[in-house]
Amino acid sequence: MAVVVVESPAKAKTINKYLGSDYTVLASYGHVRDLPPKDGSVDPDAGFDMKWEVASDSKKHVRAIAEALKSDDTLILATDPDREGEAISWHLKEALASSLKKGKTVRRVTFNAITKSAVSEAMAHPRDVDGPLVEAYLARRALDYLVGFNLSPVLWRKLPGAKSAGRVQSVCLRLIVEREMEIEAFRAREYWSVTATLATPRGQEYQARLTVLGGKKLDKYDLANETAAELAVQAITSRDLTVKSVEAKPANRNPYAPFMTSTLQQEASRKFGMGAKACMSAAQRLYEAGHITYMRTDGIDMAPEAVMAARDEIKRRFGADYVPDSPRMYKNKAKNAQEAHECIRPTDMGMSPDKLKLADDQRKLYDLIWKRTLASQMAAARLERTTVDVGSADGQVVLRATGQVVMFDGFLKVYDEGRDDAVIDEDDDNRLPQIMEGEKADKRKIAPEQHFTQPPPRYTEATLVKRMEELGIGRPSTYASIVTTIQDRDYVRKDKNRLIPEDKGRLVTAFLTNFFRRYVEYDFTADLENELDEISAGDRNYKEVLARFWRDFTAAIAETADLRIGEVLEKIDEFLAPHLYPPREDGSDPRICPTCGEGRLNLKTARSGGAFIGCSNYPNCRYTRALSGANGEDNGAAERVLGEDGGQEIWLKSGRFGPYVQRGEATDETPKPPRASLPKGWSPDDIDLEKALTLLSLPREIGPHPDDGEMIEAGIGRYGPYVKHGRIYANLPEVDEVFTIGMNRAVEVLAEKATRTGRTAPAALRDLGEHPDGGPIQVMSGRYGPYVKWEKVNATLPKEITPEAVTLEQALELIAEKAAKKGGGRKKAAPKKTAAKKPAAKKSPD
């Protein structure tokens, strides 16, 4: 027998069905080796020698494979068909070197889909591990390590509070920060339009927009104000209108190409609000179950047999009219398609989403892939676009009405792509009544409308991935990890699906742009990606690429050695000035301190890390404020007195940690007057004296507990609103409940918390079914998040799997893995081949 190794238990289970008893199929659980996270793991002075280490969690998997090889002579490496998959195969070969002596054979196989035919074809044509592809991986891993371990310490020393910098993540962060700076620098421009509701002699109404005034074609900004718009209305009102021309033109809309990684992530974001990480996690599970082809790809071409299967399915479902005369062929537009496998498509075109039992996220994604694939091979939609010009006899006024009619829906019967932030032409959806040239147009209503130009939109994950793809930054296997990393580091937050840079992210971008500009340039990063692709094609020596990069990079690092923190802050302060000191309404200097009126505002760093705006007259003037608020503004930081209470002024102020209310001013007798931060969701603009006093009165006493008489309090703490009894703190769902909660509700919440901390058995969220060895499997809610429970085995749910979506099969995988780690609990875990499972391990981030 031969030992076949794949990345995940789910993939192993699917492949095992096709290979049968002649093979032992085992999982490596992703990468088995990595560079130790310490300095010296890559040694530039020793030819970029890399010191690898088998992860502690991976040792048991390597041992299991080595044990299987004692009785088998052949190792077949069947990891994913891309650069990362090739790297895992290489690592396995290296880690198992001692078990591969004495004439044992190592072969590599790849398949683009986990189907019986694809797996059988791959097994019939094995090859060696691809050296150039592995070298491209080594170069990328070394580059990322060298940047991270040499640039991050510079950040820590020169920019307190910054976490780390990554080679590609920093460039991605720059995109988001620069877009935000464009938005802040944007100044809206007013313009007007005039739309008339007209009617045919038969009484049918339609809309037309003014396009010619005074015999001159109107440009966007020609009606610059209300006065100009009213004059235009008068010009239309005072003239009789007739239809000058009616022009109908046929038009075709061709279908979209099938999905590749970036377009799948974009559509999942547009249609479902699904982040790149969640999208790839769902796609991974679909691939491992054999439902779709490999999901990390630059390619949009489709296998000939898949094209024919799609055409057959289209004809069966919709009829021959929906099948074009010849198959549609798509070519990749990307400059580099290093990972250009086939497109992402269903492995069986006849397997519609309703025939599969899938978790909700997988079902939605499969439905999207299935529809897009069928649509890509369908006939074009046929439209008729109509343009009607209505004008006055003297030619001084012309209005235009446009609309379209779908004559044949074609691929639109199945699928239409979502939109990002492009302006949607509403006229495209209008259906005009029958309008005859020369007939009169009755004026029913003439309405001027005010508009303002809009700033560029913030990036969504979809538009960010699209922009990275356009610039040549990153590759299919890296998009999700790049976008996730900058959020995990708190450099960027996602709000209503939009990516907004945090102050920490702005500071890092400002620092890198000023002191390491070359390494956050879009062209430089894209060129480096191209060189990695050339390495994978065997056209470049990877150590030469590393040597050239390292020579220039170490020189740039050396230039920062003598930088003082004050000098760094001065540069960043200048770079971020438009954001930090926006123009004031009264036209005064935005850097003058609003408290003392003399000092100048500038960027400062806190001892605890991070940065804030402070007055140069410190310590005489203690004015401070955060860099920005939730909307990139000053947190409502204009200090103001809200009123008086007990002879003391109640202030609204803004500090380095955001807006707060304060009783009185700091004095020698009271250096730290009572203050309270505004809770999350409370706007400074809405704070009045009553709300401020309510905040300053916290914690609020509710009353003595009926069991022991100890006081129950409600307040707002580090982790949000709470009620407290002795040492027990119980979170409240809403801030407002702190001020309204009564004794009965407080006792109930505290009792629930006591239950969760183990005084009584918690209730199950869901019952999933029986374990093969007996006993129920349940989904529970725990202190550190949801988990699945069987007997004495508790296995935490990964972030990407919700309690509502987890399946019995996934629970069995998680329980088997946890049981193996702790020795199996009371009962024996299920057999290794079928139960030692967990969700596919994440690939190494870029």
Secondary structure, 3 states (H helix, E strand, C coil): CEEEEECCHHHHHHHHHHHHHHEEEEECCCCCEECCCCCCCEEHHHCCEECCEECHHHHHHHHHHHHHHCCCCEEEECCCCCHHHHHHHHHHHHHCHHHCCCCCEEEECCCCECCHHHHHHHHHCCECCCHHHHHHHHHHHHHHHHHHHHHHHHHHHHCCCCCCCCCCHHHHHHHHHHHHHHHHHCCCCEEEEEEEEEECCCCCEEEEEEEEECCEECCCCCCCCHHHHHHHHHHHHCCCEEEEEEEEEEEEECCCCCECHHHHHHHHHHHHCCCHHHHHHHHHHHHHCCCEECCCCCCCCCCHHHHHHHHHHHHHHHCHHHCCCCCCCCCCCCCCCCCCCCCECECCCCCCHHHCCCCHHHHHHHHHHHHHHHHHCCCCEEEEEEEEEEECCCCCEEEEEEEEEEEECHHHHCCCCCCCCCCCCHHHHCCCCCCCCCCEEEEEEEEEEEEECCCCCCCCHHHHHHHHHHHCCCCCCCHHHHHHHHHHCCCEEEECCEEEECHHHHHHHHHHHHHCHHHHCHHHHHHHHHHHHHHHCCCCCHHHHHHHHHHHHHHHHHHCCCCCHHHHHHHHHHHCHHHHCCCCCCCCCCCECCCCCCCEEEEEECCCCCEEEEECCCCCCCCEECCCCCCCCCCCCCCEEEEEECCEEEEEEEECCEEEEEECCCCCCCCCCCEEECCCCCCHHHCCHHHHHHHHCCCEEEEECCCCCCEEEEEEECCEEEEEECCEEEECCCCCHHHHCCHHHHHHHHHHHHHHHHHCCCCCCEEEEECCCCCEEEEEEECCEEEEEECCEEEECCCCCCCCCCCHHHHHHHHHHHHHHHCCCCCCCCCHHHHCCCCCCCCCCC
